[in-house]
């Protein structure tokens, strides 16, 4: 049997799992395989002869058609993410690849595109995010899983909590999670940044004031303590509070009562205090700028939030989370980031932590007109850090660096214990050993091979 028989070729294409279609010079569909019928819900008889954009209504049809790019440049597209609308009007995530279509004499006669249904993959991704999230907090790293494990018990108590972490690590998110998990969740969660206000204004904001207490105080004002009655009061940047204000806060914590400015009648209060700071309170106590008695009053339970660079494995989850958020806010259909972008994000040090990552994704959304965030959509200063002099980022090198970072971080977290690192990475120890050798990774000193993690 002649292997070049068109019927044999069609039978082969009808047996593959990916959708396949071809177009001519006028962008009219000439071939549509069975997988394409299954994925779109349209029969080949309905689509043959019609323009592909009228069939797929893809997110890239108008702003960045992959097949048009291939036919104009001769360069194939491989695994680009996009959305299409199926016959029932449902938005469906897909990955597409494109190539030129030439006849026996090498003349360009059209193009061919393959596409894969990612609906199940997207559903699994959402299940994974739900599994590794607590409210708006996202993470699957060991540090985050440990925090997720203890938060319910801490929330169930009424003890004062101090949350320590660098800027952008999500201190207020954790405070809100404690409130939402607590018996006080039916009451208010009230937040105030103590470091942003001068003493006089902070005192009024916290405790309220009576009419006439000071110039312009024409009416009574309810303070944050009264507003949060029965609920939770979040005191952000408590390490920046002045010594005088520390005395007033200490009294409230000890006596559970306060006096509004201009009043001589104390008011009782029933609020749970959750404080937060990026500063080392113990060191401030040693320096004499933070009261020792207040320190012990608020430091009953301490939560230490990890920096983003200390939990790089959470970056892909956070990227997906922020993409979902901005898709909803901006009514867009961005489905992900290019491999080079993910490699760049995974290798960045993120001095601004998760807030910096969120800002990067928001910046990219402003510039991205297609369905995939590319390097050119990122802030220029971020790309410049990775590629000095404006040189492009090598995809192969970036992905190699990405894998090296991932393994190195796992080894560091497990103190050089290869068995424990392999378990955390979800790979066999022998696979990890080969990768360590192939990537020339130096195992941290204090090799913990005998430790069981």
JOPE-V353322 format. One record per residue. N is the residue number from 0. RES is the residue in three letters. PHI is phi in radians with two decimals (none if undefined). PSI is psi as a letter, one per 20 degrees, with the letter a starting at -180 (999 if undefined). Layout:
<<N,RES,PHI,PSI> <N,RES,PHI,PSI>>
This chain:
<<0,UNK,none,p> <1,UNK,-1.26,o> <2,UNK,-1.22,i> <3,UNK,-1.58,j> <4,UNK,-1.07,p> <5,UNK,-0.97,h> <6,UNK,-1.14,h> <7,UNK,-1.17,g> <8,UNK,-1.05,g> <9,UNK,-1.16,h> <10,UNK,-1.12,h> <11,UNK,-1.12,g> <12,UNK,-1.13,h> <13,UNK,-1.27,i> <14,UNK,-1.63,i> <15,UNK,-1.48,q> <16,UNK,-1.40,h> <17,UNK,-1.45,q> <18,UNK,-1.22,q> <19,UNK,-2.36,p> <20,UNK,-2.52,q> <21,UNK,-2.15,q> <22,UNK,-2.28,q> <23,UNK,-1.67,a> <24,UNK,-1.13,h> <25,UNK,-1.70,j> <26,UNK,1.13,k> <27,UNK,-1.67,p> <28,UNK,-1.23,p> <29,UNK,-1.87,h> <30,UNK,-2.52,q> <31,UNK,-2.60,o> <32,UNK,-1.46,r> <33,UNK,-1.15,h> <34,UNK,-1.10,h> <35,UNK,-1.09,h> <36,UNK,-1.10,g> <37,UNK,-1.12,g> <38,UNK,-1.22,g> <39,UNK,-1.52,h> <40,UNK,1.39,j> <41,UNK,-2.04,q> <42,UNK,-1.44,q> <43,UNK,-1.11,h> <44,UNK,-1.17,h> <45,UNK,-1.37,h> <46,UNK,-1.93,h> <47,UNK,-1.00,p> <48,UNK,1.61,i> <49,UNK,-1.71,q> <50,UNK,-1.21,q> <51,UNK,-1.10,h> <52,UNK,-1.16,h> <53,UNK,-1.37,i> <54,UNK,-1.66,g> <55,UNK,-1.61,h> <56,UNK,0.82,l> <57,UNK,-1.33,q> <58,UNK,-1.15,i> <59,UNK,-1.84,j> <60,UNK,-1.04,g> <61,UNK,-1.56,h> <62,UNK,-1.65,h> <63,UNK,-2.92,l> <64,UNK,-1.04,o> <65,UNK,-1.16,h> <66,UNK,-1.18,h> <67,UNK,-1.11,g> <68,UNK,-1.06,g> <69,UNK,-1.12,g> <70,UNK,-1.24,h> <71,UNK,-1.42,h> <72,UNK,-1.92,i> <73,UNK,1.45,i> <74,UNK,-1.62,p> <75,UNK,-1.28,q> <76,UNK,-1.87,p> <77,UNK,-2.19,p> <78,UNK,0.96,l> <79,UNK,-1.55,p> <80,UNK,-1.42,q> <81,UNK,-2.84,r> <82,UNK,-2.07,q> <83,UNK,-2.20,r> <84,UNK,-1.89,p> <85,UNK,-1.44,a> <86,UNK,-1.11,h> <87,UNK,-1.64,j> <88,UNK,1.42,j> <89,UNK,-1.54,q> <90,UNK,-1.42,p> <91,UNK,-2.18,p> <92,UNK,-1.33,p> <93,UNK,-2.44,r> <94,UNK,-2.14,p> <95,UNK,-2.11,q> <96,UNK,-2.36,q> <97,UNK,-2.30,q> <98,UNK,-2.75,q> <99,UNK,-1.24,q> <100,UNK,-2.12,o> <101,UNK,-2.13,q> <102,UNK,-1.49,a> <103,UNK,-1.07,h> <104,UNK,-1.63,j> <105,UNK,1.47,j> <106,UNK,-1.46,p> <107,UNK,-1.23,p> <108,UNK,-2.07,i> <109,UNK,2.79,b> <110,UNK,-2.51,r> <111,UNK,-2.23,p> <112,UNK,-2.28,p> <113,UNK,-1.94,q> <114,UNK,-2.53,q> <115,UNK,-2.10,p> <116,UNK,-1.26,p> <117,UNK,-1.87,j> <118,UNK,-1.02,g> <119,UNK,-1.18,h> <120,UNK,-1.09,g> <121,UNK,-1.13,h> <122,UNK,-1.13,g> <123,UNK,-1.13,h> <124,UNK,-1.10,g> <125,UNK,-1.17,h> <126,UNK,-1.12,h> <127,UNK,-1.12,g> <128,UNK,-1.12,h> <129,UNK,-1.13,h> <130,UNK,-1.19,h> <131,UNK,-1.91,l> <132,UNK,-2.50,q> <133,UNK,-2.46,o> <134,UNK,1.12,c> <135,UNK,-1.64,j> <136,UNK,-1.63,p> <137,UNK,-2.05,p> <138,UNK,3.05,q> <139,UNK,-2.17,j> <140,UNK,-1.17,r> <141,UNK,-1.03,g> <142,UNK,-1.05,g> <143,UNK,-1.27,h> <144,UNK,-1.11,h> <145,UNK,-1.13,g> <146,UNK,-1.15,g> <147,UNK,-1.03,h> <148,UNK,-1.21,h> <149,UNK,-1.69,i> <150,UNK,-1.02,g> <151,UNK,-1.02,g> <152,UNK,-1.17,g> <153,UNK,-1.15,g> <154,UNK,-1.12,h> <155,UNK,-1.24,i> <156,UNK,-1.58,r> <157,UNK,-1.93,j> <158,UNK,-1.18,q> <159,UNK,-1.23,q> <160,UNK,-2.15,p> <161,UNK,-2.04,p> <162,UNK,-1.86,p> <163,UNK,-1.96,p> <164,UNK,-3.10,q> <165,UNK,-1.19,r> <166,UNK,-1.02,p> <167,UNK,1.55,j> <168,UNK,-1.51,i> <169,UNK,1.70,k> <170,UNK,-1.07,g> <171,UNK,-1.19,h> <172,UNK,-1.06,g> <173,UNK,-1.19,h> <174,UNK,-1.09,g> <175,UNK,-1.14,h> <176,UNK,-1.10,g> <177,UNK,-1.04,g> <178,UNK,-1.14,g> <179,UNK,-1.16,h> <180,UNK,-1.58,i> <181,UNK,-1.62,r> <182,UNK,-1.12,i> <183,UNK,-1.56,j> <184,UNK,-1.09,h> <185,UNK,-1.32,i> <186,UNK,-1.70,a> <187,UNK,-1.38,q> <188,UNK,-1.84,o> <189,UNK,-2.11,p> <190,UNK,-2.07,q> <191,UNK,-2.59,p> <192,UNK,-1.58,o> <193,UNK,-1.19,h> <194,UNK,-1.39,i> <195,UNK,-1.64,i> <196,UNK,-2.17,q> <197,UNK,-1.20,r> <198,UNK,-0.92,g> <199,UNK,-1.05,g> <200,UNK,-1.26,h> <201,UNK,-1.09,g> <202,UNK,-1.09,g> <203,UNK,-1.14,g> <204,UNK,-1.15,h> <205,UNK,-1.34,g> <206,UNK,-1.87,i> <207,UNK,1.40,r> <208,UNK,-2.65,r> <209,UNK,-1.67,q> <210,UNK,-1.01,p> <211,UNK,1.52,j> <212,UNK,-1.13,h> <213,UNK,-2.76,r> <214,UNK,-0.98,p> <215,UNK,1.32,j> <216,UNK,-1.51,m> <217,UNK,-1.45,h> <218,UNK,-2.34,r> <219,UNK,-1.15,q> <220,UNK,-2.27,p> <221,UNK,-1.46,p> <222,UNK,-1.48,r> <223,UNK,-1.15,h> <224,UNK,-1.07,g> <225,UNK,-1.19,h> <226,UNK,-1.14,h> <227,UNK,-1.60,j> <228,UNK,-0.84,p> <229,UNK,1.44,i> <230,UNK,-2.03,c> <231,UNK,-2.20,p> <232,UNK,-1.96,p> <233,UNK,-1.77,o> <234,UNK,-1.78,n> <235,UNK,-1.40,q> <236,UNK,0.92,l> <237,UNK,-1.18,h> <238,UNK,-1.18,i> <239,UNK,-1.69,j> <240,UNK,-1.29,q> <241,UNK,-1.22,q> <242,UNK,-0.98,h> <243,UNK,-1.11,g> <244,UNK,-1.22,h> <245,UNK,-1.05,h> <246,UNK,-1.09,g> <247,UNK,-1.16,h> <248,UNK,-1.15,h> <249,UNK,-1.07,g> <250,UNK,-1.10,g> <251,UNK,-1.09,g> <252,UNK,-1.19,h> <253,UNK,-1.43,g> <254,UNK,-1.76,i> <255,UNK,1.00,k> <256,UNK,-2.63,q> <257,UNK,-2.62,r> <258,UNK,-2.10,p> <259,UNK,-1.10,q> <260,UNK,-1.00,p> <261,UNK,1.49,j> <262,UNK,-2.02,q> <263,UNK,-1.96,j> <264,UNK,-1.76,o> <265,UNK,-1.24,q> <266,UNK,-1.98,p> <267,UNK,-1.37,q> <268,UNK,-2.42,q> <269,UNK,-2.24,n> <270,UNK,-2.30,q> <271,UNK,-1.67,p> <272,UNK,-1.69,p> <273,UNK,-2.10,o> <274,UNK,-1.88,r> <275,UNK,-2.57,q> <276,UNK,-2.80,q> <277,UNK,-1.72,i> <278,UNK,-1.69,q> <279,UNK,-1.48,n> <280,UNK,-1.12,h> <281,UNK,-1.07,h> <282,UNK,-1.22,h> <283,UNK,-1.13,h> <284,UNK,-1.12,g> <285,UNK,-1.07,h> <286,UNK,-1.40,i> <287,UNK,1.44,j> <288,UNK,-1.73,i> <289,UNK,-2.32,p> <290,UNK,-1.13,p> <291,UNK,-1.15,h> <292,UNK,-1.16,h> <293,UNK,-1.21,h> <294,UNK,-1.00,g> <295,UNK,-1.27,h> <296,UNK,-1.21,h> <297,UNK,-1.62,i> <298,UNK,-1.63,k> <299,UNK,-1.18,g> <300,UNK,-2.17,p> <301,UNK,-2.10,p> <302,UNK,-1.94,p> <303,UNK,-1.82,o> <304,UNK,-1.59,p> <305,UNK,-1.32,q> <306,UNK,-1.28,r> <307,UNK,-1.18,h> <308,UNK,-1.17,h> <309,UNK,-1.51,i> <310,UNK,-2.50,l> <311,UNK,-1.00,h> <312,UNK,-1.12,i> <313,UNK,-1.48,i> <314,UNK,-1.05,g> <315,UNK,-1.03,g> <316,UNK,-1.09,g> <317,UNK,-1.14,h> <318,UNK,-1.04,g> <319,UNK,-1.07,g> <320,UNK,-1.09,g> <321,UNK,-1.21,h> <322,UNK,-1.08,g> <323,UNK,-1.03,g> <324,UNK,-1.11,g> <325,UNK,-1.28,h> <326,UNK,-1.07,g> <327,UNK,-1.19,g> <328,UNK,-1.22,h> <329,UNK,-1.88,j> <330,UNK,0.95,l> <331,UNK,-2.01,r> <332,UNK,-2.20,l> <333,UNK,-1.25,p> <334,UNK,-1.85,i> <335,UNK,2.95,a> <336,UNK,-2.08,q> <337,UNK,-1.17,q> <338,UNK,-0.99,g> <339,UNK,-1.12,h> <340,UNK,-1.17,g> <341,UNK,-1.11,g> <342,UNK,-1.08,g> <343,UNK,-1.14,g> <344,UNK,-1.14,h> <345,UNK,-1.20,h> <346,UNK,-1.69,i> <347,UNK,-1.36,q> <348,UNK,-1.47,i> <349,UNK,0.85,m> <350,UNK,-1.07,h> <351,UNK,-1.64,j> <352,UNK,1.02,b> <353,UNK,-1.10,h> <354,UNK,-1.13,h> <355,UNK,-1.14,g> <356,UNK,-1.08,g> <357,UNK,-1.06,g> <358,UNK,-1.12,h> <359,UNK,-1.10,g> <360,UNK,-1.17,h> <361,UNK,-1.12,g> <362,UNK,-1.02,g> <363,UNK,-1.11,h> <364,UNK,-1.10,h> <365,UNK,-1.11,h> <366,UNK,-1.63,h> <367,UNK,-1.33,p> <368,UNK,-1.84,i> <369,UNK,-1.83,b> <370,UNK,-1.90,i> <371,UNK,-2.25,p> <372,UNK,-1.37,p> <373,UNK,-1.86,r> <374,UNK,-1.00,h> <375,UNK,-1.19,i> <376,UNK,-1.56,i> <377,UNK,-1.43,q> <378,UNK,-0.99,p> <379,UNK,-0.98,h> <380,UNK,-1.17,h> <381,UNK,-1.23,g> <382,UNK,-1.16,h> <383,UNK,-1.12,h> <384,UNK,-1.10,h> <385,UNK,-1.39,h> <386,UNK,-2.26,n> <387,UNK,-0.97,q> <388,UNK,1.37,j> <389,UNK,1.43,j> <390,UNK,-1.17,q> <391,UNK,-1.22,q> <392,UNK,-1.50,p> <393,UNK,-1.29,p> <394,UNK,-1.13,g> <395,UNK,-1.07,g> <396,UNK,-1.16,h> <397,UNK,-1.13,g> <398,UNK,-1.19,h> <399,UNK,-1.13,g> <400,UNK,-1.10,h> <401,UNK,-1.06,g> <402,UNK,-1.14,h> <403,UNK,-1.07,g> <404,UNK,-1.05,g> <405,UNK,-1.07,g> <406,UNK,-1.23,g> <407,UNK,-1.05,g> <408,UNK,-1.10,g> <409,UNK,-1.13,g> <410,UNK,-1.14,g> <411,UNK,-1.12,g> <412,UNK,-1.11,h> <413,UNK,-1.80,j> <414,UNK,0.97,k> <415,UNK,1.46,j> <416,UNK,-1.29,o> <417,UNK,-1.17,h> <418,UNK,-1.08,g> <419,UNK,-1.16,h> <420,UNK,-1.11,g> <421,UNK,-1.10,g> <422,UNK,-1.08,g> <423,UNK,-1.11,h> <424,UNK,-1.39,i> <425,UNK,1.34,k> <426,UNK,-2.22,r> <427,UNK,-1.27,q> <428,UNK,-0.95,h> <429,UNK,-1.11,h> <430,UNK,-1.15,g> <431,UNK,-1.11,g> <432,UNK,-1.04,g> <433,UNK,-1.13,g> <434,UNK,-1.20,h> <435,UNK,-1.02,g> <436,UNK,-1.21,g> <437,UNK,-1.16,h> <438,UNK,-1.64,j> <439,UNK,0.96,l> <440,UNK,-1.49,p> <441,UNK,-1.53,p> <442,UNK,-1.27,p> <443,UNK,-0.96,q> <444,UNK,-1.11,q> <445,UNK,1.44,l> <446,UNK,-0.83,p> <447,UNK,-1.79,l> <448,UNK,-1.10,h> <449,UNK,-1.47,i> <450,UNK,-1.32,q> <451,UNK,-1.81,k> <452,UNK,1.37,999>>
